[in-house]
Amino acid sequence: MDTRPSSVARSWTWSRPDAASRTWHAIWTSPAETVYAWRRQDRIDQGLAPGLTSTEKTELAAANKRIAELEAELAIHRRASELLGKVVPPKDGSRRSR
């Protein structure tokens, strides 16, 4: 149990945005809203309501994650090709190898 005053806990929570969003979501999301969301998703999965099915949502999330990974990898390769593509003259006084 947290024994800190609520103002201290609040300031600590606000200094960490990810924790703040999770905290406020947990406070303001009631069990009734959760059940409502589950029922709505079940209707979508059964084809009774428009929207993305659970399977489609999972596949879309995986695809978006893969796209982000590939974009990061591409940025790394572009940066490496920039660095390796520059012609660097040899230092003064260096001799040619025989």
N, C-alpha and C positions, 0 to 999 in steps of 0.2 A: 504494500500500500504506500502511496506517495504521501509523505508527511509534510511536503513543502506547501507554503501558502499558494492559493490558487493563482494569484498574480504572478508568482515566480514560475509556476508550471506553465501558465499561459505564455509568458515571455520566452521560456525555453522552447515551447512548441512553435511559436511564431518564428523563432530563429532558424527553424528547420522546416522549409515549406512542404517537403514530402510528408513529414509527420503531421503537420498542420492539416493538410488536406485529408489524410486518413482519419485524423481525430474528428474533424468536423463532419466528415461523411458518416462515421460511426455514430455520432451524436444525432444527426438529423435524419438518418435512414431508419425508419421504424420497421419492426418485423412485418407489419401489414404491407408496407411498400415492397419489401423483399418478396413476400408471397405473391403480390400482384405482378411483380416483374417475372417471377417464375411461371405464373399462369399465362401471362402474355407470351413468353417465349415458348411455352408448350403449345399454345394455339398456332404460333408461327411454324413450329416444327411439324405439326400435324397438317399444315397447309390450309388452315382455317383463317389465317390473317396474313397480310403481306409483310415481308421483311426477310432478313437473312436467318436461315436456320442455324442451329448450334454448330452443326458440322461446317457450314459455310463460314461462320464467324471464326471458327478454329483455323480453318484453312487460310482465311484472309489474314489473320494475325500472324500465322507462320510465314506466309508470303511476304508480308510487310517487313517482318524481322529479317528475312533472307535478303530482301531488296536493300535494307539499311546496311547489312553486312557487306554486300557486293559494292554498294556505293562507297563505303569506307575503304574497301580494298582497292577500288579504282582510284580514289584520291591518293592513296599511298603510292600506287604504281605511277600515277601522273607526276607526283612530286619526285619520285626516284628517277624517272626519265628526264625530268628537268635538270636535276643535279648531275646526272651522268652524261647528259647531252652537251653540257658546256665544255668547250675546249680550253684546257688549262695549259699555257705554255710552260716548258721546263724552266727550272730555276736557272739564273745566270751562273755560269761557271761549271755547269754540269757537262760531263763528257759523254759522248756517244758510246754506246756499248759496241764491242767488236764483233 
